[in-house]
Amino acid sequence: MKPLVKTTAPALPVMLILAACSPAPYDVILRGGRVVDGTGSPPVVADVGVRNGLVAGVGDLGDAAAGTILDATGLYVAPGFIDTHSHAGPGLTTEELSHGEPLLAQGLTTVVVNPDGGGPVDLVEQRDDLAEEGLGVNVAQLVGHGSVRGQVMSSDDRAPTEGELDEMRALVRAGMEAGAWGLSSGTFYTPGSYSENSELIALARVAAEYGGIYTSHIRDESNYTIGVLAAVEEVIDVSRQSGITGVVTHIKALGPPVWGSAAAMVERIEAARAEGLSVFADQYPYLASATGLSAALLPRWSQAGGAFAERVADPGTRARIREAMVENLARRGGADRIQFRRFEADPSIEGRLLSDLAAERSADPIDVALELILQGGPSIVSFNMSEEDLLTLMTQEWTMTSSDGGLPLFGVGVPHPRSYGAFARKIGEFVFRNGVMSLEAAVRSMTALPAEVMGMEDRGRIAEGMVADLVVFSDYFKDNATFTEPHQLSSGVVHLFVGGEPAILNSGFTGARAGQVLVK
């Protein structure tokens, strides 16, 4: 038998060949953590190795070498969380907030921006703005239907002409070609509320050509107009008619008139899925929502054409507006369930209730609300959901986790605490404290499920070859933000990596800006 290596050959080349065959050292090894891989499987104790921004090994990595070895014993290691409904886009474009630290402290590594039909129409310009200061988290963009409609039709309350619909199709197509992940709508808001579902189907067909999704703040989460169940059916019909994946975003039953509707919402989505449609939902884990006072109380007809001030000035029209506002305030549960969170015209009201302000001014809450709206309109928190509905929707296998939060300047205003705590609250309150769902189910709702829905094939799971967006957290992972003291970071994230780069190490921010604008 011939020798494998000629005895007359020098030894050095053989040593080089052997060295080339040896596994390269890892950049990072997370040693001995309880790995929750995102798929819904229970935690297993394992090592996770990272190399060149990717997960390069999972299991017992033995005595493998690494530039950094972190002991994760007793800690949980999960894929970085994905927020499918985030208003953090504007903040991330600023020097002050591009770090995204309130997001990182919740375990987030990716946020999906331009929800509710909003955001800029020019996504290339937005992408450049996001990249200018560097990003602490990854960002995925959506095309906003309301923004597209507003550019083509202003705030007209009518159907588009065929030419206008073609213009809107072209803008959606341009956004998708720029790398958007889908189309968002806010048919509860102006000007999206003026659209028929046929318009949304036509535009969703364009997004579907690119493998995008359709996510909607539905037309009615209560009984304002068509009712919450019919509004859910609208999303289902968009999916059915266009072939697109449909998402009922921040799903809820808003206000006492529709409390108990969650079970019927589940039935409709389950029926659609049984039909073969790709329909999902996302949800934030709070009993209060947040919006603008105008959006909560004004009838949409009063805002058409941007002529609200003129309509209020007419006594007869003002009376009609007030009548509708009385009904809408009742839907929200009354003036003692409306808390002001931000009002540039008068910051002194921030954090206070509409009922208290009305009592102080010896005025009817509706008249106070009208006065504030004419001054520019504050944003509000509205305590309007039931726990039974919240939990019913939370525990569905097709419900993702979202925040619906922004990225506020620290100490400015009284924002909804979801901006600081949504993902930490889901795990801290509903897994660790109350046991409403298992840890693996909660993590799946934040990782593999949104990655699957969005079409992010390289994220959302811990497996070899996946992008190393990773969060390591302890049993003390929890939200600290409250409705009265919201400017408090979540606690319990020990380490966090974005694309293999440490953004949090040993519970401290590193200042890294490793996030990217992700292109579909």
N, C-alpha and C positions, 0 to 999 in steps of 0.2 A: 504494500500500500504506500502510495506516495505521501510524503508529509504535507500537511496543510500549508506550512511555511518553509521555504527553503532555508536550510541551516546556514547557507552562505550569505543570506541577506542580513543587512544590519538590523539590530533590534528596534531602533527608534521608530521607523514607520509602523511597526506592529503596535507599539505603545500609542501612537497617534490614532490608529484605527480603533483601538480599544477605547480610548478616551472619547472619540467621536460617537461611539455607540452607547456611552454611559449617559443616563438622563441628566439634563442640565438642571442646576439647582433652581428652586422656586424663588420667585421674588418675595412671596409671603406664604407662610403656612399658618393657618388657624388650627391649633392643635387641640383635639379632644372635646370639641363642642358638641352640643345636641343639635344636629343638623335637621332643620325642617326645610325640605328641599323645594317646597312650593306646589308639589303635585297633589297634596292632600294626604300623603303618607305620614304616619306618625314619626316623631323625632327619632333619630338614631345617632349614637355617639360615633363620630368620625372626624378625620382631619380633612381640611380643605386647602388645596394648594393653588396658588395663583402665579401665572407666568405671562408676561407680556399683555396684561390686561384681560386675560381669560382665565376661567377655571381650568386648571390643568391636571388636577388630581383630586379624587374624593374617596375616602376610605382610610385604611391604615397605611400611612405614608412612611412608617418606620422611622429610620434615622436619616431621612432625606434632608439635604441641606437647603437653606433658604436665607435670603438676605435679612428677612425679619421673621421671627417665629413668635407668635402670640398665643399664650395659654388661654384657651376658651373653655376650660373645664367648668362645668356648671352653668355655662352660658348657652344661649340659643343662637344658632347661625342660620340665617334665612336669606333668600334673594332680596335685593333692595326693593322696597315697596314702590308701586306705580299708582299714581293718583290720576284717575280717568276724568276728573272734573276739577280743574284748578284755575283760579283767577290770579295766579302768581305771575303771569306773563309781564304785565307792566312793571312790577317791582323788580323782576329779574333783569330788566334793561337798565336799571340805575346802578350807579357806583355804590350807593349806600346799601343796596339789598341784593346785589348779584350773587353774594355768597350763599343765599338761600338757607341760612342757618336754622330758622324756625321749621323748615321742611326737613333738613337733615336730622334734626333732633327727634323727629317723628319716625325716622327710618326710611324716608323717601329718597329715592335716587332718580326718579323720572316723574315728570308732571306733564299732563296733557292740557294745553292752554287753548284759549278762544272758545270757551263753551257758551251755551245759551244763545247761539247765533251771533255772538259778538266778536270782538277783536278786529284787527286791521284787515283790509282787503288785500293789501300788498304783502304777501307772506315773505317774499325775498327781503324786503326792507325790514320786516320784523326780525327775520333771522339774523340780519346784519346787526341790528340793534341789540339783540340778545347776546351775540358773540362779542360785542365791543368791549365789555367789562369783564369777560370771562363768566363762566357759569358754575355755580356750586352743584347743580343738579342737571340731569338731561331734560330736554324739552321736546315734546312732540306737538306739532301745530295742527289745528283744525281750520277749515274754511267756515266762517260764520255766515249763515243764511241772512240774518238780520242786517249785517253789514253790507252784504252783497245787494240785498233788496233796497237798502237805504241809499246806496250809491246810484242805483239805476232809477228808483222810483220815489226817493225821499221818504216821507211818512204818509204817502197817499193810501187811503183806505179803499182799495179797489184791486181787482185782478189785473195782472200785467197783460199788456198786448203781446202778440206773438213775437214782435221785435224785441220788446223788453225782456221777455223770457229767454230769448236767444242771447241777449246781453248777459243775463244772469248765468246762463249755462257757460258762456265763455269765461266769466270770472271764476266760476267754480272749477272749470277745467284748468285755468291758469294756476289756481291754488294747488290743485292736485299735482300738476306737472312740476310745481315748485317743491313738492315733497310732503304735502299735507297728508294726514292719516285718515281724513274723512271730513264729513259735513256736520256741523252742529246747527241746531235751530233753537229758538226760544219763542215758541208760538204763544206763550203767555204775555210776552212783552211787545211793545211797539218797536219796530214796525212789523215784526214777524207775525203778530196776532192778526194782521190784515190779510194774510195769505190763506188760500184754500189748500187742502191736503194735496190736490193735484199738482200744485206748484212745487211742493216739497218732493213729491214722487219724481217729477221731471228732473229736478236737480240732483236727487239721490241717485238717479240712473247714471249721471255723469260721474259721481264719486265712486259708484260701484264698478265702473270700467277700470278703475285704478286699484281695485281691491280695498277701497276705503270703507269706513263705517258711517252710520248715521246715528247721532246722539241728540236727544231732544229734551229740553225743559218743556214739558208737555203743555198743551193749551189750557188745561184746567186741572189743578191738583186738588180742587175742592168741588164746589157747585157754582162757580162764578158764571159759567156759560154752558158748555156742553156736558160738564160733569167729568169727574176723574176717570171713570171707567171708559167712557167714549174717547177721552183723550189718550188713554193707553192704547185703545184700538187704533187710533190714528197712526201711532208708531208702528204697530203691527202691520197695518195696511201699507205703509211705506216700504217695509221690508218685503211684504208679499208682492207688491207691484213692481219693485225695482230689483229684487234679488239681493239687496244689501243687508248687512248685519245691522239690526236696530237695537238701540239702547235707550231705555226709559231712565233718564239721568236723575240723580238725587230723588229717587222714587219715594213717595210719601202720600198719606191721606191727610190733607191740610184742613184743620178746623173741625169743631164739633159737629157740623152737619154731615160730615163724611167719615167720622171716626167709625172704625169697624169695617172699612172697605178693603183693607189689605187682602183679606182672604179671597175676595172676588177679583182683585187685581192679579193675584197669584194664579187663579183659575184661568184667566184669559191668557196670561203669558204661557202657562203650561200647555194650554190648548194650541197656541201658536207654535210652540216648540214641537208638540206632537204632530203637527201638520208638516213639520220639516223646516220651519222657518228658523232663522238664526236671530233670536231675540233674547236680550239680556237686560239687566238693570244695574245701576250703582246706587250707593246710599251712604250718607254720613251718619254717624251714630249719636245723634242728638235729637231732643224733642222740640227744638226750636229751629226755625229757618231764618234766613236773612235776605233782605231785598231792599228796594227803595220804598219810601212811604208812598210815592206816587204810584208805583207798580202795584202795591198792596191795596190801595184804596180807590184809585180813580177808575172810572169806566173807560174802556179803551177808545170809545167814540169821542170822548172829550179831548183826547190827545192827538187825534188825526190832523194831519197837515200842520202840526206845530202851532195850532191856534188856541191853545188851552187858556191863556190869559184873556184873550178876547171873549171866549165863551163864558168864563167866570164873571166877567164884567157885566154881562147881560143878566138881569135879575131872574128871568124865567129859566134860562139855561142853567144858571147857578143853582136854582132850586132842584132841577133834575140831577145835577151832579151831586149835590148834597144827599139826595134821596138814595142814589146808588152807593155813595160812600158809607151811609148808615148800614146798608145791607152788607157791604164788603167788610166793614169793621166787625160786624157780628160774626161773619165767617171766620175772622181771625180770633174770635173769642173775647173781643172787647178791648177797651182802651188800656186796661191794666195788663194786657199781654203784649203790648207794643213798647219796646225799649229802643231809644235812640242810640245809634252807635257812632255816627260821624256826621257833623254838620258844620261846614266851614263858615256859614253865615252867623252861627251862634254856638260856639263850642261848649257853652255853659250847660246846654241841655243834654250833652252826650252822657250816656249811662242812665238817664232818667226815663221814667215811664210816661207815656202820653197821658194817662189818667192823672198822675201827679201834677204834670204841667198844666193841664186843664183846670184842676182844682186851684192851683196857685193863681191862675189868671181869672178865676171865676167865670170860665167860659165853657161852652160845649166842646167836647173833644173833636168833633167834626170841624168846627170853626177854627180851632187851633191847628188842626192838621192842614186845612186849606191855606191858612196863613203861612205855615211853614213851607208848603209846596210852592206857593207863589214866591217865596224867598230863595228857591233853588231846590228844596226838598232834601231832608236828611235821609241817610240810610238807617235801616232799623233791624232789630232782632224781633222775631215774632214767635211767641211760645204757643204752638198750635197743633202739636201732634200727641197721639196717645202711645203709651209704652207697648200696648198689645200689638198695634199696627207696626211699630218700629221693629219689634222682635220677629213678628211674622215675616216681614220682608227681609230682615237681616239674615235669616237662617236658610234662605233658598240657595240651592247650589249654583244658580245663575246670577246671584247678586254679588257684584264687585264692591269694593270699598272706595269711597271718594271723600273729598273734603268740602268741595264747593267754597274753599277758603282762598283768601288772597295772600299777599305778603306785605303786611302793614309795617310802617315805620314804628319802631319800638317806642311805646309810650304815647303814640298819637291816636286819639279817638278811643272808642270802646268797641273793638271789633268782635265778631262772633268768635268764641274760643276755638272753633274748628280750624282756624288759620294756624293755630299753634299746637292743636292736640288731637285731631280726628283719628289718626292711625294709632297713636299711643292709647287713646281712649278705647278703641275697639278691642285691643288686646288686654289692656289693664283692667277695664271695667267689665267687659263681656266674656272674657276668657278666664283671666286669673282670679278676678274677684267673684263674679256671679256664675261662671260656668255655663253661660248661655250656649256657647259653642266651643268646639275643641280648638286648640291652638293650630293644628294643621289645617282645619277648615278656614279659620280666620286668615292665616298666612296665604292660603291658596287664593282667597278673595282679593288679596292685595298684590299677588305676584303672577303665578302661572295663568290664572283666569283672565285678568286684564291683558296680559301679553298675548294670549290666544285670541281674545276678542279683537285687539288692535292689530294683530298680525305681526307682532314683534317676536320673530322666531328665535332670536339669540338672547332673549332676556326672560326673566320670570321664573327660572328654575336653577337649581344648583346641580350642574352636570358638566362633565368635561366638554370644553369647546364653547360654553356659554360665556357671555360677557361677565366679568367679575364685578357686578353691582351686588354688594353684599352688606348685610346689616347684622351686627352681633349685639344682642340685648340680654338683659338680666330679668330675673323674676320681678324686679321692681320697676319694669317698664310701665309708665303711666303718664297721663296728661295732668298738667298742673293749672292750665288756663281755666278760668271761670268766666261767667257772664258779667260779673262786676269787676274782676281783676284778670283780664284776658292776656295781658302781655307777660306771659310766663312760658318758658320753653318746657317741652316735655322732658322727662328724665328716664334714664335706664338704658339708653344706647351707649354701649361701651366702645365699639369700633364700627366704622362705616366706610365702605370703599365704593367709589364711583369709577368704573372702568379700571379697577385694580389700583387706583390711587387712593390713599387714605384721606378722607375728609374729616373723620373723627377718629382719634386714637386715645385710648385710656380716658374716655369720657370728655376729651377736650377737642375743640375744633382746630384743625391744622391750617385753615385758610386756603386750602387747595381749591382750584377752579378747574376741575377735571370734567365737568359736564359738557355735553355737546347738544346742538340742535339736531335731533334725529330726523332723517329724511326717509320717507316711505320707499 
